[in-house]
């Protein structure tokens, strides 16, 4: 098949991908009928019998497969089904009659795994694939000069083989730059413009066309240049982001995560970077770790442990409410992820009544909030204030929420989904992997230093040889000189040239350097 002019029909990639890569064909992915041209659409329907598939119900396995995929009672079985997934699974497109069980186990499972991988982050870098693509392109572009979010999302889509909507990508970029209470403890991208506030939980951000972002100054400190050690993926014929990055501390604990995929959901609270670093130092000193509690930057309320179970810990998050006088209450903080606008609507309901609040409980309220702080002044009758105090003002005014560590599912370094019961378990897994990569980086740095030393040794020997008349450079061809250098013990160095290793003997001899060496020889 001619690689330059061949037209391949749309095929299932797991089977054909190795062949495409081996023979260096150009290929891409399709997203629905919109990706196909009018000509291709006509080709599909002209050969409709070839593309049409019949589903057949053969035996009980077909019914069991449908239940496995969709029944609410088969949650655990569905998890085991996904755990047993083997990469390279595919449904043979040549088969005309497809069993339901084959479709579920060979085709639907591909979608389910892709959905899970998009929804659940990695324990190693705390990122989902879309976020990792954004970070990859930020590093590739050396993204220190700000650009519009809309423009940068186009760059990411082009350079990382992103196959979903650019609007979704822009939302992910905005989410990585948000820094209001309840979002990131450390935002990896820098916000320049209205990226959203705690007023509406970030949904009040401006359009991607009007806001700018760049790489946060802290990001490269958190993700040091281990790039050469990482395992990079390949898609659509281009090298894209790695399987995961390896930061110096577990970012999944710092910024938390939340996601729902096929079979699993995941929620990891945010933790204090200082607590994490202190525990890393304890591990380095072979000391036991101290338990860590959730922490959100800028939050002024209380986060208290309320229940401990084998599967994890539950915490109660409480806002701040205080009595001003016998008819006034002041609310100065809301629970994490209880947004100001939502709470304002709740106070409106307490004041006017609705389906949930049959009788008004407060007389009025005033708001003195801004984009970072909460301040409501609530007025009510003395009788109702006493009722609130007896019931508990935090409970009456819905100023408590709960979060837990009972659902911390993450992909480990091997790409296997794993449940963690405590943040300390996540930190310990991360710690041993990070140590392993420090050893790898140390080896690479030492190898590079040894290479630099050999190059310097070559240069010194070469210059001294010319000066002493042991090496003649006048009126000689480069190739002839290189052969002599190789024969006299100069070290050859590999040089990358269009992806091919070529042995270059001795230091490169450019014309100016050659003239300089010849001048030294004459001076001697």
C-alpha positions in Angstrom: 0.0 0.0 0.0 1.4 3.4 -0.9 1.8 5.4 2.3 1.4 8.7 0.5 -1.9 8.1 -1.3 -3.5 5.2 0.4 -7.0 5.7 1.8 -7.8 3.3 4.6 -11.3 2.6 5.8 -12.2 3.5 9.3 -11.1 0.6 11.5 -10.9 -0.4 15.1 -7.5 0.9 16.3 -6.4 -1.8 18.8 -5.9 -4.4 16.1 -4.3 -2.3 13.4 -2.3 0.3 15.5 0.9 -1.8 15.6 0.9 -2.2 11.8 0.3 1.5 11.3 3.2 2.4 13.6 5.5 -0.2 12.1 5.1 1.0 8.5 4.8 4.7 9.5 1.4 5.3 8.0 -0.4 8.5 8.7 -3.6 7.9 10.6 -6.1 9.7 12.8 -9.2 9.2 14.9 -12.8 10.0 14.1 -15.4 11.5 16.4 -18.8 10.6 15.1 -20.1 11.2 11.5 -19.0 14.8 11.6 -15.4 13.8 11.1 -16.2 12.0 7.8 -16.3 13.8 4.5 -19.3 13.7 2.2 -17.4 11.3 -0.1 -16.6 8.9 2.8 -20.3 9.1 3.9 -21.4 8.0 0.4 -18.8 5.2 0.5 -20.2 3.9 3.8 -23.8 3.7 2.5 -22.9 2.4 -0.9 -21.4 -0.6 0.9 -24.0 -0.7 3.6 -24.2 -4.5 3.7 -20.5 -4.7 4.6 -20.8 -2.3 7.5 -24.2 -3.5 8.8 -23.9 -5.8 11.8 -26.6 -8.1 13.2 -26.7 -8.7 17.0 -27.7 -12.2 18.0 -28.9 -13.7 21.3 -27.3 -17.1 21.5 -27.4 -18.2 25.2 -27.5 -17.1 28.8 -24.1 -15.5 28.5 -25.6 -12.8 26.4 -28.2 -11.9 29.1 -25.5 -12.1 31.8 -23.3 -9.7 29.8 -26.1 -7.1 29.5 -26.8 -7.4 33.2 -23.1 -7.0 33.9 -22.8 -3.9 31.9 -26.0 -2.1 33.0 -27.6 -3.5 36.1 -27.4 -1.5 39.3 -27.1 -4.7 41.2 -23.8 -5.7 39.4 -21.6 -2.8 40.7 -18.9 -5.1 42.2 -19.1 -7.6 39.3 -18.6 -4.6 36.9 -15.5 -3.5 38.9 -14.0 -7.0 38.6 -14.9 -7.0 34.9 -12.8 -3.9 34.4 -10.0 -5.1 36.6 -9.6 -8.1 34.2 -9.4 -5.9 31.1 -6.4 -6.8 28.9 -4.9 -4.1 26.6 -5.2 -5.0 23.0 -8.8 -6.4 23.3 -10.9 -5.7 20.2 -14.0 -6.9 18.4 -13.2 -8.4 15.0 -15.0 -6.1 12.5 -15.2 -8.9 9.9 -17.8 -10.8 11.9 -21.3 -10.2 10.5 -23.3 -11.6 13.4 -22.2 -10.3 16.8 -23.1 -12.0 20.1 -24.2 -9.6 22.8 -21.6 -11.0 25.1 -18.8 -10.4 22.6 -20.0 -6.8 22.1 -20.0 -6.2 25.9 -16.6 -7.9 26.6 -14.7 -6.7 23.5 -16.2 -3.4 22.4 -18.2 -1.9 25.3 -15.3 -2.6 27.7 -13.1 -0.3 25.6 -15.5 2.6 26.1 -15.8 1.8 29.8 -12.0 1.8 30.3 -11.6 5.0 28.4 -14.4 6.6 30.4 -12.7 5.4 33.7 -9.3 6.7 32.7 -10.7 10.1 31.8 -12.6 10.4 35.1 -10.2 9.0 37.8 -6.8 10.7 38.3 -3.4 9.0 38.8 -2.0 8.7 42.3 1.4 9.7 40.9 0.7 13.2 39.6 -2.9 13.8 40.6 -3.9 14.5 37.1 -6.6 13.2 34.7 -5.5 12.8 31.0 -6.9 16.2 29.9 -5.1 18.0 32.7 -1.9 16.1 31.9 -2.1 17.1 28.2 -2.4 20.7 29.3 0.6 20.4 31.6 2.6 18.6 28.8 1.9 21.5 26.3 2.7 24.1 28.9 6.2 22.5 29.4 6.6 22.0 25.6 5.8 25.6 24.9 7.7 26.9 27.9 4.5 28.7 28.7 5.8 31.6 30.7 4.3 34.3 28.4 0.6 34.6 28.9 -1.9 33.7 26.2 -5.7 33.7 25.9 -7.3 30.5 27.3 -9.1 30.0 23.9 -5.8 30.2 22.0 -4.0 27.9 24.4 -6.7 25.3 24.3 -6.2 25.3 20.5 -2.5 24.7 21.0 -3.1 21.9 23.4 -5.6 20.3 21.0 -3.1 20.4 18.2 0.0 19.2 20.0 -1.5 16.5 22.3 -3.9 14.6 20.1 -6.9 15.8 22.2 -10.1 14.3 20.7 -12.8 16.0 22.6 -14.5 19.4 22.5 -12.3 22.5 22.9 -14.9 24.0 25.2 -14.3 21.1 27.6 -10.5 21.7 27.3 -10.9 25.4 28.0 -13.0 24.5 31.1 -10.2 22.2 32.3 -7.6 25.0 31.8 -9.7 27.4 33.7 -10.1 24.9 36.5 -6.3 24.4 36.8 -5.9 28.1 37.2 -8.6 28.8 39.8 -7.5 29.8 43.3 -10.6 30.7 45.3 -11.5 29.0 48.6 -12.5 25.4 47.9 -10.7 25.0 44.6 -6.9 24.4 44.3 -4.5 24.7 47.2 -1.8 25.3 44.6 -2.9 26.3 41.1 -0.6 25.0 38.4 -1.7 27.7 35.9 -1.7 31.4 36.6 -5.1 33.2 36.3 -5.1 36.7 34.6 -8.7 37.9 34.5 -12.0 36.6 35.9 -11.5 32.9 36.4 -14.4 32.4 38.7 -14.9 33.0 42.5 -16.4 31.2 45.5 -19.6 33.2 44.7 -20.7 30.5 42.2 -17.9 27.9 42.6 -16.0 29.0 39.6 -19.0 28.9 37.2 -18.9 32.7 37.1 -15.7 32.8 35.1 -15.5 35.0 32.0 -15.4 33.6 28.5 -12.2 31.8 27.4 -11.8 34.5 24.7 -11.3 37.2 27.3 -9.0 35.7 30.0 -5.3 34.9 29.9 -3.2 32.3 31.6 0.4 31.0 31.8 2.4 28.5 33.7 2.5 29.2 37.4 6.1 30.0 38.7 5.7 27.2 41.2 4.8 24.5 38.7 8.3 23.7 37.5 9.5 23.5 41.1 6.8 20.9 41.8 7.4 19.1 38.5 11.2 19.1 38.1 12.8 18.2 34.8 12.5 14.5 35.0 11.1 14.5 31.5 13.8 12.3 30.0 12.9 9.5 32.5 9.2 9.5 31.7 7.2 7.0 29.5 5.6 9.1 26.7 2.5 8.0 24.9 2.0 7.9 21.1 -1.3 8.8 19.5 -2.2 9.7 15.9 1.5 9.2 15.0 2.8 11.8 17.4 4.5 11.7 20.7 2.3 13.2 23.4 2.1 13.4 27.1 3.7 10.8 29.4 1.7 8.1 31.3 2.2 10.3 34.3 4.4 13.0 35.6 6.3 12.6 38.9 6.1 15.8 41.1 8.2 16.2 44.3 5.1 15.9 46.5 1.8 14.1 45.8 -0.3 16.8 44.1 -3.4 14.6 44.3 -3.4 15.3 48.1 -2.7 19.0 47.7 -5.4 19.8 45.2 -7.7 16.8 45.8 -9.8 15.3 43.1 -13.3 14.2 42.2 -14.6 12.1 39.4 -17.2 9.5 38.4 -16.4 6.8 35.9 -17.7 3.4 34.9 -17.8 1.2 38.0 -15.9 3.6 40.2 -16.2 7.1 41.6 -13.5 8.9 43.4 -13.2 11.7 45.9 -9.9 12.9 47.5 -10.0 16.0 49.9 -7.4 18.7 49.8 -4.5 18.6 52.3 -2.0 21.1 53.6 1.3 21.0 51.7 3.2 21.7 54.9 1.7 18.6 56.5 2.6 16.5 53.5 6.2 17.9 53.4 6.6 17.2 57.2 5.5 13.6 56.6 7.9 13.2 53.7 10.7 14.3 56.0 9.6 11.8 58.6 9.7 9.0 56.0 13.2 10.0 55.0 14.2 9.7 58.6 12.5 6.3 59.1 10.0 7.9 61.4 6.2 7.1 61.5 3.9 9.6 59.7 1.5 11.8 61.6 -2.2 11.6 60.5 -3.2 14.4 58.2 -6.6 16.1 58.1 -8.1 17.9 55.1 -7.1 21.6 54.6 -8.4 24.2 52.2 -6.4 27.3 51.6 -8.2 30.4 52.9 -10.9 28.5 54.7 -11.6 30.0 58.2 -14.0 27.5 59.6 -13.5 24.2 61.4 -12.7 20.8 59.9 -13.2 18.1 62.6 -13.0 14.3 62.5 -16.5 13.0 63.2 -16.3 9.2 62.5 -13.7 6.6 61.9 -14.4 3.5 60.0 -12.3 0.7 58.5 -12.9 2.1 55.0 -11.8 5.7 56.0 -12.6 8.7 58.1 -15.5 11.2 57.9 -15.0 14.9 58.6 -17.5 17.6 59.5 -16.8 21.0 58.0 -18.4 23.9 59.8 -18.8 27.5 58.8 -18.7 30.5 61.2 -21.9 32.1 62.7 -21.9 34.4 65.7 -24.6 36.2 67.7 -24.4 40.0 67.4 -27.4 40.9 69.6 -30.7 39.4 70.6 -32.1 39.8 67.0 -29.0 39.5 64.8 -26.7 36.8 63.6 -23.5 37.3 61.6 -22.4 34.6 59.2 -18.7 35.0 58.3 -17.8 31.7 56.7 -19.6 28.9 54.7 -18.6 25.2 54.6 -16.1 24.3 51.8 -17.9 24.1 48.5 -21.0 25.8 49.7 -21.1 28.6 47.3 -22.2 32.2 48.3 -24.9 32.5 45.6 -26.4 29.2 46.6 -26.4 30.2 50.3 -28.0 33.6 49.4 -30.9 31.7 47.7 -31.2 29.6 50.9 -31.5 32.7 53.0 -34.1 34.1 50.6 -36.1 30.9 51.2 -35.8 31.4 55.0 -37.1 34.9 54.6 -40.0 34.4 52.1 -40.7 30.7 52.4 -41.0 28.1 49.6 -41.9 24.4 49.1 -39.2 23.3 51.5 -39.5 26.2 54.0 -43.2 26.5 54.7 -43.0 29.5 57.1 -40.5 32.3 57.0 -37.9 32.1 59.8 -35.9 35.3 59.3 -37.0 38.8 58.8 -34.3 40.1 56.6 -30.6 39.7 55.7 -27.9 42.0 54.3 -24.8 40.8 52.4 -21.4 42.4 52.6 -19.6 39.6 50.6 -16.9 40.1 48.1 -15.2 37.6 45.8 -13.0 36.1 48.5 -14.9 36.5 51.8 -18.4 35.8 53.2 -20.3 38.2 55.4 -24.1 38.0 55.9 -26.0 39.9 58.6 -29.3 38.1 59.4 -32.1 39.7 61.4 -34.9 37.6 63.0 -37.2 37.8 65.9 -35.8 37.2 69.4 -38.0 34.1 69.7 -36.6 32.6 66.5 -33.1 33.5 67.5 -33.5 31.5 70.7 -34.9 28.6 68.7 -31.8 28.7 66.4 -29.5 28.8 69.5 -31.3 25.9 71.1 -31.3 23.8 67.9 -27.7 24.9 67.1 -27.2 27.9 64.7 -24.8 25.9 62.5 -27.5 23.2 62.0 -30.4 25.6 61.6 -28.6 27.7 59.1 -27.1 24.7 57.3 -23.5 25.6 57.9 -22.2 22.1 58.1 -21.2 19.6 55.5 -19.3 16.3 55.5 -16.5 14.9 53.5 -14.6 11.6 53.9 -11.7 9.4 52.8 -13.9 6.4 52.2 -13.9 6.7 48.4 -10.3 7.5 47.4 -9.9 5.5 44.2 -6.9 6.3 42.1 -4.8 4.7 39.4 -1.5 3.6 40.8 1.9 3.8 38.9 1.1 0.6 37.0 -2.2 1.9 35.7 -4.3 -0.3 38.1 -7.1 1.3 40.0 -6.6 1.1 43.7 -8.6 2.1 46.8 -6.7 4.0 49.5 -8.2 4.3 53.0 -6.0 7.1 54.3 -3.9 9.9 52.8 -0.9 8.4 54.5 -1.3 5.3 52.3 -1.2 7.5 49.2 1.8 9.4 50.4 3.7 6.2 51.2 3.1 4.7 47.7 4.2 8.0 46.2 7.2 8.3 48.4 8.8 5.0 47.3 8.2 5.8 43.6 9.6 9.3 44.0 12.7 7.9 45.6 13.2 5.4 42.8 13.0 8.3 40.3 15.5 10.4 42.3 17.9 7.4 41.9 17.2 7.3 38.1 17.7 11.1 37.8 21.0 10.9 39.8 22.3 8.2 37.4 21.4 10.3 34.3 23.0 13.4 35.8 26.2 11.4 36.6 26.3 9.9 33.1 25.9 13.4 31.6 28.8 14.7 33.8 31.0 11.8 32.8 30.2 12.5 29.2 31.0 16.2 29.6 34.3 15.2 31.3 35.2 13.0 28.3 34.4 15.8 25.9 36.6 18.2 27.8 39.3 15.6 27.9 39.0 15.2 24.1 39.2 19.0 23.6 42.3 19.4 25.8 44.1 16.5 24.2 43.2 17.8 20.7 44.4 21.3 21.4 47.6 20.2 23.0 48.2 17.7 20.2 47.9 20.5 17.6 50.1 22.9 19.6 52.8 20.3 20.0 52.6 19.3 16.4 51.4 15.7 17.1 48.1 16.3 15.2 48.3 18.0 11.8 45.2 20.0 10.8 46.5 22.1 8.0 45.4 21.1 4.5 43.6 18.0 5.7 40.0 16.8 5.1 37.7 16.5 8.1 37.0 12.8 7.4 40.7 12.0 7.2 41.3 13.8 10.5 38.4 12.1 12.2 39.8 8.6 11.3 43.2 9.6 12.7 41.5 10.9 16.0 39.6 7.6 16.3 42.7 5.5 15.8 44.7 7.5 18.4 42.1 6.9 21.2 39.8 9.9 21.0 36.3 9.0 22.4 33.4 9.0 19.9 30.2 10.6 21.0 26.6 9.8 19.8 24.9 12.7 18.1 21.2 12.8 17.4 20.5 13.5 13.7 16.8 13.3 12.7 16.3 10.6 15.2 19.3 8.4 14.1 22.4 7.9 16.3 25.5 8.8 14.3 29.0 8.3 15.8 30.9 11.6 15.7 34.6 11.2 16.6 36.1 13.9 18.7 34.9 17.5 19.1 33.0 19.0 16.2 35.4 21.0 13.9 33.6 24.0 12.6 35.5 26.3 10.2 36.1 29.0 12.7 37.4 26.5 15.3 39.6 24.8 12.7 41.1 28.2 11.8 41.7 29.0 15.5 43.5 25.7 16.1 45.6 26.2 12.9 46.6 29.6 14.2 47.6 28.1 17.6 49.7 25.5 15.7 51.5 28.1 13.7 52.1 30.2 16.9 53.7 27.2 18.5 
